[in-house]
């Protein structure tokens, strides 16, 4: 890892750390045990299947650096899919979770504290991260400057401002995107768009009815571990089969390079100019 960054060292737990790094402590006041939920959630499972298909269609040319890797849900899925991954996570507890989960290369740092070398980030993935960044365009410019020409950039975000809810607030989101708004932001930061699509089409209406509308009317309560766990696990066998069918159809569409015209999330794949 030292070939990529000037300010990291390997600790005894196998994690690369930035010297004098300030722990981000991302949503540490959230009572929800996301590490537990991620391992059995239908939402996380489908999201990771989608990412694998996107990366097969537009493969990274070398190592993929996942910025803001969290508990390592995406990194471990892509690593098991045969991709070379480096998980970069600035929250100490989450970086440790990623390592314990089996992610081989974990760096506990942010892009500033690690002091990555120019051109070192061969390919970059930010999966449900950009919506947390106050100045998203400046963040994208900083990442672009650390990538080599032609390096691939994978960006997934929650979609549709119409779907804004108290869940977004609890997750410390600043915004939701459309394909158009995300692409314009990427282009201004110096990227060339290669592919874009919405996904989680089947969840658009449920999120609108059960999250966004109650939040707008002031009827949605604060999330808890119990409520989060319930929303990520389907008890009804009929609904579970229905969801599995629609998710399978979405995967088949992406496998052929197809696109969704709307959905609860969106993905844009671009290359650094």
KEVEXFI-522278 format. One line per 10 residues: number of its first residue (from 0); their letters; for each residue z, y, x of N, C-alpha, C. Coordinates in pm, whole numbers. Example, Ala and Ser with C-alpha at 12.3 -4.5 7.8 and 13.67 -1.06 7.14 Angstrom:
0 = AS = 780,-569,1319,780,-450,1230,780,-330,1320; 708,-225,1285,714,-106,1367,787,3,1290
This chain:
0 = XXXXXXXXXX = 0,-122,81,0,0,0,0,128,85; 48,116,210,55,234,296,-83,294,324; -188,214,305,-322,268,328,-364,366,218; -289,363,106,-325,448,-8,-241,575,-16; -118,572,35,-28,686,18,55,709,144; 87,835,172,158,871,295,309,870,282; 361,869,158,505,891,141,573,778,64; 534,653,91,598,541,23,650,440,125; 755,369,85,811,264,170,847,144,82; 847,26,142,875,-97,68,1025,-124,69
10 = XXXXXXXXXX = 1084,-136,-50,1227,-163,-61,1252,-314,-68; 1379,-352,-65,1414,-493,-63,1375,-568,-190; 1361,-497,-300,1324,-561,-426,1172,-579,-441; 1098,-543,-337,953,-562,-340,876,-448,-403; 946,-341,-438,882,-224,-500,859,-117,-394; 742,-58,-397,714,55,-309,771,182,-373; 848,255,-298,913,376,-349,867,499,-272; 861,610,-343,833,737,-275,964,793,-221; 963,841,-100,1081,903,-42,1117,1029,-121; 1245,1044,-155,1296,1160,-229,1229,1177,-365
20 = XXXXXXXXXX = 1198,1064,-428,1139,1069,-562,1246,1093,-667; 1219,1182,-762,1311,1208,-873,1278,1114,-989; 1376,1034,-1030,1359,941,-1140,1322,1017,-1267; 1209,982,-1329,1164,1050,-1451,1256,1022,-1569; 1313,900,-1575,1402,858,-1684,1337,878,-1820; 1215,827,-1833,1135,846,-1955,1203,780,-2075; 1220,858,-2180,1283,820,-2309,1398,720,-2293; 1486,748,-2198,1599,658,-2178,1703,667,-2289; 1693,769,-2375,1784,780,-2488,1734,703,-2610; 1615,645,-2599,1559,566,-2708,1631,431,-2715
30 = XXXXXXXXXX = 1688,400,-2831,1764,275,-2843,1674,152,-2856; 1546,174,-2879,1453,61,-2894,1434,-13,-2762; 1444,-143,-2766,1422,-227,-2648,1272,-262,-2642; 1195,-173,-2579,1051,-191,-2576,1009,-308,-2488; 1087,-339,-2386,1055,-454,-2302,1054,-582,-2386; 1151,-596,-2474,1157,-712,-2563,1042,-711,-2663; 1018,-597,-2724,914,-587,-2827,775,-612,-2770; 747,-556,-2653,614,-569,-2594,571,-715,-2576; 665,-803,-2552,631,-941,-2518,590,-1024,-2639; 618,-976,-2761,583,-1053,-2881,510,-971,-2987
40 = XXXXXXXXXX = 486,-844,-2961,423,-753,-3057,274,-781,-3075; 228,-783,-3200,84,-799,-3226,7,-678,-3174; 70,-559,-3178,3,-437,-3134,-24,-440,-2984; 76,-474,-2905,59,-481,-2760,-39,-593,-2721; -31,-704,-2792,-121,-816,-2761,-267,-778,-2782; -297,-714,-2896,-435,-676,-2923,-481,-565,-2830; -395,-470,-2803,-430,-361,-2711,-472,-418,-2576; -395,-513,-2524,-427,-570,-2393,-555,-652,-2396; -581,-722,-2508,-707,-795,-2521,-825,-699,-2520; -811,-586,-2588,-917,-484,-2589,-943,-433,-2448
50 = XXXXXXXXXX = -836,-404,-2374,-852,-350,-2239,-924,-449,-2148; -892,-577,-2163,-960,-678,-2082,-1110,-677,-2109; -1148,-667,-2236,-1290,-664,-2271,-1358,-538,-2217; -1290,-424,-2228,-1347,-300,-2176,-1371,-308,-2025; -1274,-368,-1954,-1288,-379,-1809,-1393,-482,-1769; -1416,-581,-1852,-1522,-677,-1824,-1659,-610,-1841; -1670,-524,-1942,-1795,-452,-1966,-1822,-349,-1857; -1716,-281,-1816,-1727,-176,-1714,-1623,-206,-1605; -1652,-301,-1518,-1553,-347,-1420,-1520,-242,-1315; -1394,-237,-1274,-1355,-146,-1165,-1416,-192,-1033
60 = XXXXXXXXXX = -1453,-96,-951,-1513,-126,-821,-1405,-120,-714; -1321,-223,-711,-1208,-226,-619,-1077,-232,-694; -972,-176,-636,-839,-178,-693,-828,-82,-812; -755,-125,-916,-730,-38,-1030,-585,9,-1024; -565,139,-1023,-432,199,-1021,-396,241,-1163; -294,177,-1219,-249,218,-1352,-139,322,-1337; -167,444,-1381,-72,554,-1371,14,556,-1497; 146,555,-1480,235,551,-1594,238,412,-1655; 265,312,-1573,254,172,-1614,368,125,-1703; 474,203,-1714,585,164,-1800,647,32,-1758
70 = XXXXXXXXXX = 672,-54,-1857,731,-185,-1831,633,-286,-1771; 508,-245,-1753,410,-333,-1691,331,-418,-1788; 334,-385,-1917,264,-465,-2017,115,-477,-1989; 50,-364,-1962,-94,-366,-1935,-121,-424,-1797; -46,-383,-1698,-69,-429,-1561,-63,-580,-1549; 38,-641,-1609,51,-787,-1597,-61,-857,-1672; -103,-802,-1786,-213,-861,-1863,-343,-855,-1784; -372,-741,-1722,-495,-726,-1645,-490,-808,-1517; -372,-813,-1456,-355,-895,-1336,-382,-1042,-1367; -329,-1089,-1479,-352,-1228,-1521,-498,-1250,-1561
80 = XXXXXXXXXX = -567,-1141,-1595,-709,-1149,-1627,-798,-1147,-1505; -738,-1142,-1386,-815,-1150,-1262,-845,-1017,-1196; -791,-909,-1248,-815,-777,-1189,-708,-743,-1086; -746,-669,-982,-653,-625,-878,-586,-495,-924; -454,-501,-943,-382,-391,-1007,-272,-336,-917; -255,-204,-922,-137,-138,-867,-74,-61,-981; 50,-96,-1015,123,-27,-1122,203,88,-1063; 177,209,-1111,248,327,-1063,333,380,-1178; 464,381,-1158,556,420,-1265,670,506,-1207; 688,629,-1257,790,719,-1202,932,698,-1256
90 = XXXXXXXXXX = 949,615,-1359,1083,584,-1410,1133,458,-1342; 1245,468,-1271,1295,358,-1188,1317,231,-1268; 1382,241,-1383,1412,123,-1464,1285,52,-1509; 1185,130,-1548,1060,71,-1597,982,6,-1482; 984,68,-1365,917,10,-1248,980,-125,-1213; 1112,-133,-1223,1180,-260,-1196,1142,-366,-1299; 1131,-325,-1425,1089,-418,-1529,950,-474,-1499; 859,-386,-1456,722,-429,-1424,722,-532,-1311; 805,-507,-1209,812,-601,-1097,870,-734,-1140; 978,-731,-1218,1041,-854,-1266,947,-931,-1358
100 = XXXXXXXXXX = 857,-861,-1421,761,-923,-1513,652,-998,-1438; 639,-969,-1308,542,-1041,-1227,429,-957,-1173; 432,-825,-1194,327,-739,-1138,345,-737,-987; 240,-772,-915,251,-788,-769,271,-655,-697; 192,-555,-732,197,-427,-662,255,-319,-753; 375,-276,-725,442,-173,-804,484,-59,-714; 447,62,-751,489,182,-680,573,267,-774; 698,294,-737,784,380,-817,769,523,-764; 683,598,-831,651,734,-784,563,799,-889; 536,927,-869,427,992,-941,322,1029,-837
110 = XXXXXXXXXX = 211,1082,-879,101,1105,-783,138,1212,-680; 231,1302,-717,272,1406,-621,369,1348,-518; 472,1276,-565,575,1229,-471,524,1120,-378; 426,1041,-423,372,936,-337,280,992,-230; 223,1109,-256,127,1173,-165,8,1080,-136; -61,1043,-243,-180,959,-229,-287,1031,-149; -357,954,-68,-462,1011,16,-586,1041,-69; -660,1139,-27,-781,1177,-98,-878,1059,-102; -924,1026,-220,-1017,914,-237,-950,778,-243; -815,776,-237,-743,648,-231,-741,575,-364
120 = XXXXXXXXXX = -741,651,-474,-734,587,-606,-874,541,-646; -908,420,-603,-1044,369,-620,-1088,367,-766; -999,328,-853,-1020,332,-997,-885,364,-1061; -887,433,-1174,-762,474,-1237,-761,436,-1384; -647,386,-1432,-627,361,-1573,-505,435,-1621; -518,511,-1728,-401,572,-1793,-406,530,-1940; -315,444,-1976,-315,381,-2109,-196,432,-2190; -225,518,-2287,-123,582,-2369,-26,662,-2282; -84,747,-2199,-9,833,-2108,-47,980,-2127; -175,1009,-2139,-223,1148,-2139,-162,1231,-2251
130 = XXXXXXXXXX = -131,1167,-2363,-73,1240,-2477,67,1293,-2447; 128,1247,-2337,261,1293,-2297,254,1413,-2203; 136,1443,-2151,121,1545,-2046,96,1682,-2107; 178,1781,-2071,163,1914,-2129,26,1973,-2097; -9,1979,-1968,-140,2031,-1928,-228,1912,-1894; -288,1852,-1994,-364,1729,-1975,-485,1750,-1885; -552,1864,-1897,-672,1887,-1816,-637,1901,-1668; -530,1971,-1636,-488,1985,-1496,-450,1849,-1438; -387,1765,-1519,-350,1631,-1475,-475,1549,-1445; -576,1559,-1530,-701,1486,-1508,-774,1537,-1383
140 = XXXXXXXXXX = -771,1667,-1360,-833,1724,-1240,-764,1669,-1115; -630,1660,-1119,-554,1609,-1004,-590,1464,-976; -607,1384,-1080,-646,1244,-1062,-788,1235,-1009; -878,1315,-1065,-1017,1316,-1021,-1027,1347,-872; -946,1440,-824,-949,1480,-684,-902,1370,-590; -829,1271,-643,-780,1161,-561,-870,1038,-569; -978,1048,-647,-1069,935,-664,-1196,953,-582; -1259,843,-539,-1386,854,-469,-1500,873,-570; -1612,930,-530,-1726,940,-620,-1765,803,-673; -1785,792,-804,-1823,665,-865,-1706,579,-909
150 = XXXXXXXXXX = -1584,618,-872,-1468,543,-916,-1454,549,-1067; -1414,439,-1126,-1406,434,-1272,-1270,480,-1323; -1274,545,-1440,-1155,601,-1502,-1146,549,-1645; -1033,486,-1678,-1011,427,-1810,-898,503,-1878; -926,561,-1992,-827,646,-2059,-814,605,-2206; -695,561,-2244,-666,524,-2382,-556,615,-2436; -573,662,-2558,-477,755,-2619,-465,727,-2769; -355,771,-2831,-346,763,-2977,-448,859,-3039; -510,816,-3147,-622,890,-3204,-585,960,-3336; -663,1062,-3365,-664,1132,-3492,-538,1217,-3516
160 = XXXXXXXXXX = -547,1349,-3503,-435,1437,-3536,-383,1414,-3678; -470,1367,-3768,-430,1337,-3905,-319,1233,-3911; -310,1148,-3809,-212,1040,-3806,-80,1080,-3740; -63,1207,-3709,61,1252,-3645,181,1219,-3733; 288,1166,-3670,406,1127,-3746,532,1144,-3662; 646,1115,-3721,772,1120,-3648,775,1019,-3535; 692,915,-3546,682,817,-3438,628,883,-3312; 530,973,-3329,477,1047,-3215,586,1134,-3152; 665,1197,-3235,772,1283,-3185,876,1201,-3109; 912,1086,-3164,1011,999,-3098,960,949,-2964
170 = XXXXXXXXXX = 829,927,-2955,768,879,-2831,737,992,-2734; 772,1115,-2772,750,1234,-2689,601,1260,-2665; 520,1235,-2769,379,1272,-2764,367,1423,-2785; 267,1481,-2723,237,1623,-2741,120,1642,-2836; 29,1544,-2837,-90,1554,-2921,-150,1416,-2946; -238,1409,-3045,-327,1294,-3065,-470,1347,-3046; -563,1259,-3008,-698,1300,-2972,-802,1245,-3068; -917,1310,-3069,-1039,1250,-3120,-1123,1210,-2999; -1224,1126,-3021,-1315,1093,-2911,-1375,1221,-2852; -1414,1312,-2941,-1477,1436,-2895,-1385,1520,-2809
180 = XXXXXXXXXX = -1261,1539,-2852,-1168,1623,-2776,-1133,1560,-2642; -1120,1427,-2640,-1088,1359,-2514,-1206,1365,-2418; -1325,1341,-2467,-1444,1346,-2380,-1466,1484,-2322; -1446,1587,-2404,-1464,1724,-2353,-1363,1754,-2242; -1240,1706,-2260,-1137,1727,-2159,-1173,1656,-2028; -1224,1535,-2039,-1263,1458,-1920,-1382,1522,-1848; -1478,1567,-1923,-1596,1630,-1862,-1556,1758,-1788; -1469,1838,-1849,-1424,1961,-1782,-1348,1929,-1653; -1286,1811,-1648,-1211,1772,-1528,-1301,1711,-1421; -1431,1695,-1451,-1525,1647,-1350,-1573,1504,-1367
190 = XXXXXXXXXX = -1544,1443,-1483,-1584,1305,-1506,-1715,1296,-1586; -1784,1185,-1567,-1905,1154,-1643,-1873,1040,-1740; -1896,1062,-1868,-1861,964,-1970,-1959,846,-1967; -1904,725,-1967,-1986,604,-1968,-1978,531,-2103; -1863,537,-2167,-1844,461,-2291,-1724,519,-2365; -1731,516,-2497,-1616,562,-2575,-1613,489,-2709; -1495,463,-2757,-1481,398,-2886,-1339,417,-2940; -1328,407,-3072,-1197,394,-3133,-1164,246,-3139; -1038,214,-3156,-997,76,-3180,-873,78,-3270; -824,-39,-3308,-722,-51,-3411,-771,11,-3542
200 = XXXXXXXXXX = -896,-21,-3579,-951,32,-3704,-868,-10,-3824; -824,-136,-3826,-752,-189,-3941,-618,-119,-3962; -565,-54,-3857,-434,10,-3869,-443,156,-3913; -563,209,-3926,-577,351,-3960,-508,384,-4092; -539,309,-4197,-483,336,-4329,-332,308,-4332; -284,193,-4279,-139,172,-4278,-61,281,-4204; -113,327,-4090,-44,433,-4017,-44,562,-4098; -154,590,-4165,-163,710,-4248,-62,705,-4363; -56,589,-4430,27,577,-4550,176,561,-4517; 205,479,-4417,346,444,-4391,413,527,-4281
210 = XXXXXXXXXX = 333,600,-4203,393,684,-4099,361,832,-4119; 232,865,-4120,191,1006,-4121,231,1077,-4250; 197,1018,-4364,227,1084,-4492,376,1099,-4516; 458,993,-4497,603,1011,-4513,661,1114,-4416; 606,1121,-4294,653,1220,-4197,622,1361,-4245; 501,1379,-4296,458,1509,-4348,547,1554,-4464; 588,1459,-4547,671,1489,-4665,820,1491,-4632; 855,1463,-4505,995,1462,-4466,1071,1341,-4513; 1000,1231,-4538,1062,1110,-4593,1081,999,-4490; 1021,1013,-4372,1033,906,-4272,1157,929,-4186
220 = XXXXXXXXXX = 1241,828,-4176,1365,838,-4100,1340,815,-3951; 1440,847,-3870,1431,829,-3726,1420,680,-3693; 1336,645,-3596,1317,505,-3564,1440,447,-3494; 1460,317,-3512,1565,242,-3446,1503,118,-3384; 1580,44,-3307,1525,-81,-3252,1482,-174,-3365; 1563,-181,-3469,1533,-270,-3582,1404,-230,-3653; 1386,-101,-3677,1265,-55,-3746,1142,-73,-3658; 1156,-47,-3526,1043,-65,-3434,1004,-212,-3425; 1105,-299,-3416,1078,-443,-3408,1008,-490,-3535; 1052,-442,-3648,993,-482,-3776,846,-440,-3785
230 = XXXXXXXXXX = 813,-320,-3739,675,-272,-3747,583,-345,-3650; 635,-404,-3547,553,-473,-3447,545,-624,-3470; 606,-672,-3578,603,-815,-3609,579,-835,-3758; 477,-912,-3791,440,-935,-3930,504,-1064,-3981; 588,-1053,-4083,654,-1171,-4137,562,-1251,-4230; 481,-1180,-4308,394,-1247,-4405,284,-1325,-4333; 275,-1454,-4362,170,-1535,-4301,32,-1488,-4343; 20,-1446,-4470,-110,-1398,-4519,-154,-1273,-4444; -62,-1177,-4430,-95,-1054,-4357,-122,-1082,-4210; -48,-1176,-4154,-68,-1212,-4013,-207,-1271,-3992
240 = XXXXXXXXXX = -251,-1358,-4083,-385,-1417,-4073,-492,-1312,-4091; -469,-1220,-4187,-565,-1113,-4212,-579,-1023,-4090; -466,-988,-4031,-466,-904,-3912,-536,-974,-3797; -508,-1102,-3779,-571,-1179,-3673,-722,-1182,-3690; -768,-1196,-3815,-912,-1197,-3842,-976,-1064,-3802; -918,-953,-3845,-976,-822,-3815,-970,-791,-3665; -862,-831,-3601,-853,-811,-3456,-957,-894,-3382; -981,-1016,-3427,-1082,-1101,-3365,-1221,-1040,-3379; -1249,-983,-3497,-1378,-918,-3519,-1393,-797,-3427; -1285,-724,-3406,-1291,-607,-3318,-1318,-650,-3174
250 = XXXXXXXXXX = -1254,-757,-3130,-1276,-807,-2995,-1421,-852,-2978; -1475,-922,-3076,-1615,-967,-3070,-1710,-848,-3060; -1679,-740,-3133,-1761,-619,-3129,-1759,-558,-2990; -1641,-545,-2931,-1629,-483,-2799,-1692,-571,-2691; -1685,-703,-2710,-1742,-796,-2614,-1894,-774,-2601; -1955,-727,-2710,-2099,-701,-2711,-2132,-556,-2674; -2030,-478,-2644,-2052,-338,-2610,-2058,-247,-2729; -2016,-298,-2848,-2018,-218,-2969,-1906,-115,-2972; -1908,-31,-3077,-1811,76,-3088,-1756,85,-3230; -1633,134,-3243,-1575,168,-3371,-1588,318,-3393
260 = XXXXXXXXXX = -1618,358,-3518,-1635,499,-3550,-1504,568,-3582; -1398,490,-3608,-1266,548,-3627,-1162,440,-3601; -1038,482,-3586,-929,389,-3559,-804,465,-3523; -695,392,-3502,-567,456,-3472,-553,493,-3325; -640,438,-3239,-640,470,-3096,-784,485,-3049; -801,543,-2931,-937,552,-2877,-935,531,-2726; -1048,484,-2676,-1067,455,-2533,-1192,525,-2485; -1182,589,-2370,-1298,647,-2304,-1302,596,-2161; -1419,549,-2119,-1440,506,-1982,-1537,603,-1916; -1499,651,-1800,-1578,754,-1732,-1584,721,-1584
270 = XXX = -1664,797,-1511,-1671,780,-1365,-1653,915,-1299; -1596,914,-1181,-1572,1038,-1108,-1702,1085,-1044; -1738,1210,-1065,-1859,1266,-1005,-1835,1302,-858
